[in-house]
């Protein structure tokens, strides 16, 4: 599945009404660790049909970042049934991301 760009406009439909877990990647273009995590998130998106993957640019979507209390990036958040199920902050290897997020 392709990675979806999550905005305030599509958040309700893409995340809150999703019929499967959603992995959100909060990132920014100037963030070095975000550039390390981004290909891993893309891989998860391609390999896991049971998970919807979305990316939130914190510079463009400050309201969403504030709603999730994102203080450091990258921050990965798993949403299940409209609720935060897990979150991790910082760059981690793929296996650690999958394990920590329960995927």
C-alpha positions in Angstrom: 0.0 0.0 0.0 1.2 3.5 -0.7 2.1 5.9 2.0 -0.7 8.6 2.5 0.1 12.2 3.2 -2.1 13.0 6.3 -3.4 16.5 6.7 -6.0 18.1 8.9 -8.4 17.8 6.0 -8.2 14.0 5.5 -7.3 13.0 9.1 -10.8 12.0 10.1 -11.4 9.8 7.0 -7.9 8.3 6.7 -7.0 7.8 10.4 -10.1 7.9 12.7 -12.3 5.9 10.4 -9.6 3.4 9.3 -10.6 -0.3 9.4 -7.1 -1.3 10.3 -4.2 0.1 12.4 -2.6 3.3 11.1 1.1 4.0 11.5 1.7 7.8 11.5 5.1 9.2 10.9 5.5 12.7 12.2 8.5 14.2 10.3 10.0 17.4 8.7 12.3 17.8 5.7 15.1 19.4 7.7 15.2 16.5 10.2 18.2 14.2 9.7 16.8 11.3 11.8 13.5 11.6 9.9 15.3 11.0 6.7 16.8 7.8 8.2 13.3 6.6 9.3 11.4 7.5 6.2 12.7 4.6 4.0 11.9 2.2 6.8 8.3 3.5 7.1 8.0 3.2 3.3 9.2 -0.4 3.5 6.6 -1.2 6.2 3.9 0.4 3.9 4.9 -1.9 1.0 5.2 -5.1 3.1 2.3 -4.8 5.5 -1.2 -4.8 3.8 -2.7 -5.0 7.3 -1.4 -1.5 8.3 -2.3 1.8 6.8 0.8 4.2 6.7 0.6 7.9 6.8 3.1 10.7 7.0 2.4 14.0 8.8 4.7 16.9 7.9 4.9 18.8 11.3 5.8 22.1 9.6 2.7 22.0 7.4 0.4 20.3 10.0 1.3 22.0 13.2 -2.2 21.5 14.6 -2.0 17.7 14.2 1.5 17.7 15.7 0.2 19.6 18.7 -2.9 17.3 19.1 -0.5 14.4 19.4 1.9 16.3 21.6 4.8 15.7 19.3 7.8 17.4 20.9 10.6 15.6 19.0 10.7 14.1 15.6 10.6 11.6 14.2 7.7 10.4 16.2 5.8 7.2 15.1 2.3 6.7 16.4 0.1 3.6 15.9 -3.6 4.4 16.0 -6.2 1.6 16.5 -9.9 2.2 16.5 -9.3 6.0 16.7 -7.1 5.8 19.7 -3.3 6.0 20.2 -2.1 2.4 20.8 1.7 3.0 20.8 4.2 5.7 20.0 8.0 5.9 19.8 10.3 8.9 19.4 13.6 8.9 17.5 15.2 6.9 14.8 15.2 3.1 15.4 16.0 0.1 13.2 13.0 -1.5 11.4 12.9 -4.6 13.7 12.7 -2.3 16.7 10.0 -0.2 15.2 7.9 -3.2 14.3 8.4 -4.8 17.8 7.7 -1.6 19.7 4.6 -0.8 17.7 3.3 -4.3 18.0 3.2 -4.8 14.2 
